[in-house]
Amino acid sequence: SNVTLVGPLGQAADFANNTDYINGYSFGEASGIRPGIFQAAMQIRRNSRLSCFNSVAIGYPMGLMLSNEKGDTQGAAANGLLKLKNIYFAGMGRLGADADKKDPSAWSGDISGNYFNTAGLNNRSFDAIADLKLKQPNSKAANPNWGPSTGSPLLGSADFSDAFVSSGFDKVTYAGAFASDSDGDNGRKDGLILIRRIRIIKG
């Protein structure tokens, strides 16, 4: 719960999602991975039962990928065995896609995006990073700070009523890793910020 994920869009003005911009050399080519190509803020695969709550992701080419490669992750989501709830996406190139190891021009599928928009999960997607009213969300500029400003939809939005998070967590009132009074460098001591992307799998 309460994770902030910061992707490349909205950071470097010249960012391009191709191997000319980020050269991964030969790393991963044998497995079909496309080095240098950013995909999803949240890629969940291999029959994972990962759950995430009250979290924020900004500036990724894709928001969510529920991949059925090597397991029925999509079925797990549909049956409530994993939950993505009260998640805020902003500034995504695409809400979701379902297939891994694809060039951005070939991204397709609606299962992931439809799951994100499932009624009752209370997930929200915004067109622009600015819509979240973060204090200074650009890590390439001076004094980056991902704390929410006055009027941000993240304030007062946290929900710990689900059984998955009803105990064992600090029950803060905001979504994301940072409180409004965060200085941006340290944030909450129990918060987490990840630059680039997170990939969590269950083998």
Disulfide bonds with the S-S distance in Angstrom:
none
